[in-house]
């Protein structure tokens, strides 16, 4: 009855919100105390495990990841503080709440130096413990969010908004949205392919936003932007002193995304060693920080992207074949901007508003001639080229249509003739397969059949 009342004092709703994703390891040599701690934590936390001594605790940590460890200081053989200090030296990053019966300042200082995040004095009430766990979860989330925000600011154009929305209403984009909706709650890796500038990262963010992982971190990693000699330390983290200048240990980018989504952009840019390590992570969800002897279990969803032909990369010896097989279970191809119909105008209007506000320049209106020129242009640089075009337009105060593909009036032909030529060219290109021709032309199979019948084919 006392435990129930204390839970109410702690704030049932608030505690549930903060603790329901927590994996907690209880380490105490007294069975009665372990049972009490487990009984208090189990209704709130995602998982609660227990260990009777440091050896059992080490085995649990080696087997899977825990967000928080509740560690008794006075245990037989070795104090909790000494054991925790050893774990930190070996690369352990689990937030730890130290439980001690001694309230002296020296013990508190030693606990913090050993790496404890908080400590609770015996005897304590259940709400004190729950609040300590809640604080640890909040602080861990804030640390990761701070790290990720700093990283995004360093790698993002000033003032540019990061969107998780796929802008447009074209048939090609609606197919992408439908595919992402089917994949949202599946943890299998997703490979997004397509030319540079087609919006692969936006699609990855959209997938994360509509998934059950939306409240957890989304971590974008540009594989080609990290030096080959640093990629493993960036991804997996490192122990103190793992390399010259590494005075403190650091949690890697993968661990910082715990429970969320990792987006590996241009995955073909990974070197051989990093590919091998990534394959292991995809296979068993385990990482080993550089300079440590401990594996850490992660709960992640991987979305990978590339603008390269990975099959060709494998054939030329630059990409592991087994890694390609592992990531190519679910492939989503982003359509080029030239296939997205009037999405060009919708995106242009969005960029005009966004860039105009950031650059503090007079707005421009897209007139009919500009619309026609923009819809006619193939946009080989895709969305990135369109954004640059809009930025130049705002700076010069007019749309530089001369930089787009010029209209060639002498080639104007009757519309039915153009349609007939396009359909026949498509049929020839696909060996007469009407279904495939219809797919490539963006029309129904019935339309192709009807046109062919009219032409006597």
Residue pairs with C-beta under 8 A, 6 or more apart in sequence:
2 126
3 39
3 40
3 126
6 125
6 126
6 127
7 15
7 43
7 126
7 127
7 130
9 127
10 126
10 127
10 130
10 131
14 134
15 44
15 130
15 131
15 134
16 44
18 134
18 137
18 138
19 41
19 44
19 45
19 130
19 133
19 134
19 137
20 44
20 45
20 46
21 46
21 67
21 137
21 216
21 259
22 44
22 45
22 46
22 47
22 67
22 68
22 133
22 137
23 45
23 46
23 47
23 49
23 64
23 65
23 66
23 67
23 68
24 41
24 45
24 47
24 48
24 49
24 66
24 67
24 68
24 69
24 70
24 133
25 48
25 49
25 50
25 51
25 57
25 60
25 61
25 66
25 68
25 69
25 70
25 94
26 34
26 37
26 38
26 41
26 48
26 49
26 50
26 51
26 69
26 70
27 50
27 51
27 53
27 54
27 56
27 57
27 69
27 70
27 71
27 72
27 75
27 80
28 34
28 37
28 50
28 52
28 70
28 71
28 72
28 75
28 99
29 52
29 53
29 72
29 75
29 76
30 72
31 52
33 72
34 50
34 52
37 50
37 70
37 129
38 48
38 50
40 126
40 129
40 130
41 48
41 129
41 130
41 133
42 48
44 130
45 133
49 60
49 66
51 57
51 59
51 60
53 75
53 76
53 77
54 75
54 77
54 78
54 80
54 83
57 69
57 71
57 83
58 87
60 66
61 69
61 87
61 92
61 94
61 294
62 294
62 295
63 297
64 297
65 94
65 258
65 296
65 297
65 298
65 299
66 94
67 94
67 95
67 136
67 137
67 140
67 258
68 94
68 95
68 96
68 97
68 133
68 136
68 137
69 94
69 95
69 96
69 97
70 96
70 97
70 99
70 129
70 133
71 80
71 83
71 84
71 96
71 97
71 98
71 99
71 116
72 80
72 99
72 100
73 79
73 80
73 81
73 98
73 99
73 100
73 101
73 102
73 107
73 111
74 80
74 100
74 101
75 83
80 98
80 99
80 100
81 98
81 107
81 110
81 111
81 114
81 116
82 114
84 96
84 98
84 111
84 114
84 115
84 116
85 113
85 114
85 115
87 94
87 115
88 114
88 115
88 240
88 249
89 239
89 240
90 239
90 292
90 293
90 294
91 237
91 238
91 239
91 249
91 289
91 291
91 292
91 293
91 294
92 115
92 292
92 294
93 237
93 249
93 251
93 255
93 289
93 296
95 117
95 136
95 139
95 140
96 115
96 116
96 117
97 116
97 117
97 118
97 119
97 120
97 129
97 132
97 133
97 136
98 111
98 116
98 118
98 119
98 120
99 119
99 120
99 122
99 124
100 107
100 111
100 119
100 120
100 121
100 122
101 121
101 122
103 121
108 119
111 119
117 136
117 139
118 132
118 135
118 136
120 128
120 129
120 132
144 217
144 251
144 256
144 257
144 258
145 217
147 256
148 217
148 219
148 256
152 162
152 220
155 220
155 222
155 225
156 162
158 358
159 358
160 354
160 358
161 354
162 205
163 202
163 205
164 202
164 205
164 206
164 208
164 209
165 202
165 206
166 173
166 176
166 177
166 199
166 202
166 203
166 206
167 343
167 346
167 347
167 350
168 340
168 342
168 343
168 346
168 347
169 342
169 343
169 346
170 335
170 339
170 340
170 341
170 342
170 343
171 341
171 442
172 335
172 339
172 340
172 341
172 442
173 335
173 340
173 343
176 203
176 332
176 334
176 335
177 206
179 332
180 203
180 206
180 207
180 210
180 332
181 210
183 190
183 207
183 330
183 332
184 207
184 210
184 211
184 212
185 211
185 212
186 330
187 301
188 329
188 330
189 282
189 301
189 302
189 303
189 304
189 326
189 327
189 329
189 330
190 204
190 207
190 302
190 303
190 304
190 330
190 331
190 332
191 304
191 305
191 306
191 327
191 328
191 329
191 330
191 331
191 332
192 200
192 203
192 204
192 303
192 304
192 305
192 306
192 331
192 332
192 333
192 334
193 200
193 305
193 306
193 307
193 331
193 332
193 333
193 334
194 200
194 305
194 307
194 333
194 334
194 335
194 336
195 307
195 334
195 336
195 382
196 307
196 381
196 382
196 384
197 337
197 381
197 382
197 383
197 384
197 385
198 334
198 335
198 336
198 337
198 382
198 383
199 334
199 382
199 383
200 265
200 305
200 307
200 334
201 220
201 263
201 265
201 305
203 332
203 334
204 218
204 220
204 261
204 263
204 303
204 305
205 218
205 263
207 261
207 303
208 214
208 218
208 260
208 261
208 263
208 301
208 303
211 261
211 301
213 259
213 260
213 261
213 301
216 257
216 258
216 259
216 260
216 261
217 256
217 257
217 258
217 259
217 260
217 261
218 257
218 260
218 261
218 263
219 253
219 254
219 256
219 257
219 260
219 261
219 262
219 263
220 263
220 265
221 234
221 235
221 253
221 262
221 263
221 264
221 265
222 265
222 266
222 269
223 231
223 264
223 265
223 266
223 267
223 268
223 269
223 270
223 274
224 265
224 266
224 269
226 234
228 271
228 274
231 270
231 271
231 273
231 274
232 273
232 274
232 277
232 290
233 242
233 243
233 250
233 252
233 290
234 252
234 253
235 252
235 253
235 254
235 274
235 277
235 278
235 287
236 252
236 254
236 255
236 277
236 287
236 288
236 289
236 290
237 249
237 250
237 251
237 252
237 254
237 255
237 287
237 289
237 290
238 246
238 249
238 250
238 252
238 289
238 290
238 291
238 292
239 246
239 249
239 289
239 290
239 291
239 292
240 246
240 247
240 248
240 249
240 291
241 247
241 291
242 249
242 289
242 290
242 291
242 292
243 290
243 291
246 291
249 289
251 289
252 287
252 289
253 262
254 262
254 281
254 287
254 298
254 300
255 287
255 289
255 296
255 298
257 298
257 300
258 298
258 299
258 300
259 299
259 300
260 300
260 301
261 300
261 301
261 302
261 303
262 300
262 301
262 302
262 303
263 303
263 304
263 305
264 270
264 278
264 302
264 303
264 304
264 305
265 305
266 305
266 306
266 307
266 308
267 278
267 304
267 305
267 306
267 327
268 306
268 308
268 310
268 313
268 318
268 319
270 278
272 320
275 319
275 320
275 323
276 320
277 287
278 323
279 320
279 322
279 323
279 326
280 286
281 287
281 298
281 300
282 302
282 323
282 326
282 327
283 326
285 297
285 298
285 299
285 300
286 295
286 296
286 297
286 298
287 295
287 296
287 298
288 294
288 295
288 296
289 296
302 327
304 327
310 319
310 324
310 328
311 324
313 319
314 320
314 321
314 324
336 379
336 382
337 343
337 344
337 347
337 379
337 382
337 383
337 385
337 386
338 378
338 379
339 442
342 375
344 374
344 375
344 379
344 386
345 366
345 371
345 374
345 375
347 383
347 386
347 387
348 366
348 374
348 386
348 390
349 366
351 386
351 387
351 390
351 391
352 363
352 364
352 366
352 390
352 393
352 394
353 363
355 361
355 387
355 390
355 391
355 394
356 362
356 363
356 364
356 394
359 391
359 394
359 395
361 394
361 395
361 397
362 394
362 397
364 393
364 394
364 397
364 398
364 399
366 374
366 399
369 401
370 399
370 401
373 399
373 401
373 404
373 407
374 386
374 404
376 404
376 405
376 407
377 404
377 405
378 405
379 385
379 386
381 388
389 399
389 400
389 403
389 404
392 400
392 403
393 399
393 400
419 451
420 451
420 455
422 441
423 437
423 441
423 448
423 451
423 452
426 437
426 440
426 441
427 433
427 434
427 437
427 448
427 452
429 437
429 440
430 436
430 437
430 440
434 445
434 448
434 449
434 452
435 445
437 448
438 444
438 445
438 447
438 448
441 448
